[in-house]
């Protein structure tokens, strides 16, 4: 993931959490313009600690944040969890259906 994508994801989770850039900045203990400046300039990345704080405030796990398609994470996770309770024979049928697409 490059810097541009990292910052886009921060912006995405911030808006999903219904937080302004200013509010998120203050909630993570930074200056009021920190997130806005990062999102606009796209020239610096947060430290690991700051990213951890951002994810915590936005209620997003590292797993979800770094998932290959953050917009599909919830449905993919649900499908995977649902598959855990299906017998092997039915999983094989599902796999054959998927291969037909």
C-alpha positions as CSV (number, residue, x, y, z in Angstrom):
1,X,0.0,0.0,0.0
2,X,1.5,3.3,-1.0
3,X,1.1,6.6,0.9
4,X,-1.7,7.9,-1.3
5,X,-3.8,4.7,-0.6
6,X,-3.0,4.8,3.1
7,X,-4.3,8.4,3.4
8,X,-7.3,7.6,1.3
9,X,-8.2,4.8,3.6
10,X,-7.8,7.0,6.7
11,X,-10.2,9.5,5.0
12,X,-12.6,6.7,4.2
13,X,-12.8,5.3,7.7
14,X,-13.0,8.8,9.2
15,X,-16.0,9.6,7.0
16,X,-17.6,6.2,7.8
17,X,-17.2,7.1,11.5
18,X,-18.9,10.4,10.8
19,X,-16.0,12.4,12.1
20,X,-14.7,15.7,10.7
21,X,-10.9,15.9,10.2
22,X,-10.7,18.4,13.0
23,X,-12.7,16.2,15.4
24,X,-10.5,13.2,14.7
25,X,-7.4,15.2,15.1
26,X,-8.4,16.3,18.5
27,X,-9.6,12.9,19.6
28,X,-6.2,11.4,18.8
29,X,-4.4,14.2,20.7
30,X,-3.1,16.1,17.7
31,X,-3.4,19.7,16.6
32,X,-6.8,20.6,15.1
33,X,-5.5,20.6,11.5
34,X,-3.4,17.4,11.7
35,X,-5.8,15.1,9.7
36,X,-6.8,17.8,7.3
37,X,-3.2,18.6,6.5
38,X,-2.4,14.9,6.0
39,X,-5.4,14.3,3.8
40,X,-4.8,17.4,1.7
41,X,-1.0,17.3,1.3
42,X,-0.6,13.5,1.0
43,X,3.0,14.0,1.9
44,X,3.3,12.4,5.2
45,X,2.0,9.3,6.9
46,X,1.1,8.9,10.5
47,X,3.3,7.0,12.9
48,X,2.2,3.5,13.8
49,X,1.0,4.8,17.2
50,X,-1.0,7.6,15.5
51,X,-2.5,5.1,13.0
52,X,-3.4,2.9,15.9
53,X,-5.1,5.8,17.6
54,X,-7.0,6.7,14.4
55,X,-8.2,3.1,14.0
56,X,-9.3,2.9,17.6
57,X,-11.3,6.1,17.5
58,X,-12.9,5.0,14.2
59,X,-13.6,1.6,15.6
60,X,-11.7,-0.2,12.7
61,X,-9.3,-3.1,13.2
62,X,-5.9,-3.3,11.5
63,X,-7.2,-6.3,9.7
64,X,-10.0,-4.4,8.1
65,X,-7.9,-1.3,7.4
66,X,-5.3,-3.3,5.5
67,X,-7.8,-5.7,3.8
68,X,-7.3,-5.6,0.0
69,X,-10.7,-3.9,-0.5
70,X,-11.8,-2.2,2.7
71,X,-15.2,-1.5,1.2
72,X,-15.8,-5.3,0.9
73,X,-14.4,-6.3,4.2
74,X,-17.6,-6.6,6.2
75,X,-19.4,-8.8,3.6
76,X,-16.3,-10.9,2.9
77,X,-15.9,-11.5,6.6
78,X,-19.5,-12.4,7.0
79,X,-19.3,-14.9,4.2
80,X,-16.2,-16.5,5.6
81,X,-17.8,-16.8,9.1
82,X,-21.0,-18.3,7.6
83,X,-18.9,-20.9,5.7
84,X,-17.3,-22.1,8.9
85,X,-20.6,-23.8,9.8
86,X,-21.3,-25.5,6.5
87,X,-20.4,-29.2,5.9
88,X,-17.5,-29.9,3.6
89,X,-19.8,-31.4,0.9
90,X,-21.8,-28.2,0.7
91,X,-18.6,-26.1,0.6
92,X,-17.5,-28.1,-2.4
93,X,-20.8,-27.4,-4.2
94,X,-20.4,-23.7,-3.4
95,X,-16.8,-23.8,-4.8
96,X,-18.1,-25.3,-8.0
97,X,-20.7,-22.6,-8.4
98,X,-18.1,-19.9,-7.8
99,X,-15.8,-21.5,-10.5
100,X,-18.7,-21.3,-13.0
101,X,-18.8,-17.4,-12.9
